[in-house]
Amino acid sequence: MAGSDVIQAAMNQAVRDGVFPGAVLAVRLSGTIRCLAVAGRLSSDPASEPVKVSTIYDLASLTKPLVTVTSVLLLIQTGHLRLDGPIQNTLMDLEGAPIGLASLRDLLTHSAGLPGWRPLYERLEGEGIVPGCTDSASVRRAVLQLIRNEPLIYGRGEKSLYSDLGFMLLGLIVEQAGGSSLDQFFREMVAKPLLAQPLLFTPAATASPQSILPHVDRSTIAPTEWDNRRGRLLHGEVHDENAAAMGGVAGHAGLFGTAEAVLAVSGAWLHAHRGGSSILDGELVREFTKRQSQVPQSSWALGWDTPTAPSSSGRYLSPESFGHLGYTGTSLWIDPKRELEVVLLSNRVHLSRTNEAIRAFRPMIHDLAIHEFVPLNQ
């Protein structure tokens, strides 16, 4: 398999500079993987195992496009959801609340009026709701009520404000419309058909004899950070506190996987966008990945972001490109014009969640990928 000495050197330097303890970079062009670069170790412990292509990372907010947006599109495709109907038609507990009048389009463009984040996990704990001790249905009802009661902080459609709360609602909508839990819907309708393995929620739980999922060896999972609240190093447990409070399965975070498994889902989006064979409808995919003009000064498509300088995607991706970032140190960018997909997975929060050196690294590595693998005339 072709690689790049320049990209490998950049990855190695990033480890030395403390951008992350280790990482995987995958570059695919016109359906061919041109680069699978690995660097560093699973953790800051010098005795920890080196990163491998098969290393599993906490994908954080890549859960949004890979799981939630893909699932929403499939449900629209089959007529179970409507892009522009009020969400209270699906989540009837939202009737009478301002957020109930929002549409899927509003939530997907982060323009529904919701705040970006709230410590719902603290509020759940205050109500005596503890992950693993309270049944999942009760947890989800409580989360829905907390978001229902959250005052909107701007008028619907006035602007975009990136909101985890909106995607928590979208995850609940998928469960209601899809008739199963979010992780089960994703597993059966997306991961299995696309052979996207391993790509799953709650990988640490697969060690249990009661697990219905294939076993995942925890030694293949990169840990995130020490969590004082949970009193342990997070290793196969979701880093995001609100997702953890929901049992590790939520619309905004919770997915774990490898770079090649991420490519399995991104490829479905790319093929559909270009009119090829895919489980996804091409017309819907092109609508979902197009910047939405109805929200002023927004770069958002429907659940996907688009390049706006300065962008984490660098300087050279085409305007038709779409992608997303993950808080733990992950990213995915897709350029349909060039048939280019770039996946970066790392656990930059292992060093400290305040470590933001990846902000400069991301655009640099995307620019290098273009220079190394894309012909000049493209």
Secondary structure, 3 states (H helix, E strand, C coil): CCCCHHHHHHHHHHHHCCCCCEEEEEEEECCEEEEEEEEEECCCCCCCCECCCCCEEECHHHHHHHHHHHHHHHHHHCCCCCCCCEHHHCCHHHCCCHHHHCEHHHHHCCCCCCCCCCCHHHHHHHCCCCECCECHHHHHHHHHHHHHCCCCCCCCCCCCCCCHHHHHHHHHHHHHHHCCCHHHHHHHHHHHHHCCCCEEECHHHHHCCCCCCCCCCHHHECCCCEECCCCEECCCCCCCHHHHHCCCCCCCCCEEECHHHHHHHHHHHHHHHCCCCCCCCHHHHHHHCCCCCCCCCCCECCCCECCCCCCCCCCCCCCCCEEEEECCCEEEEEECCCCEEEEEEECHHHCCCCCCCHHHHHHHHHHHHHHHHCCCCC
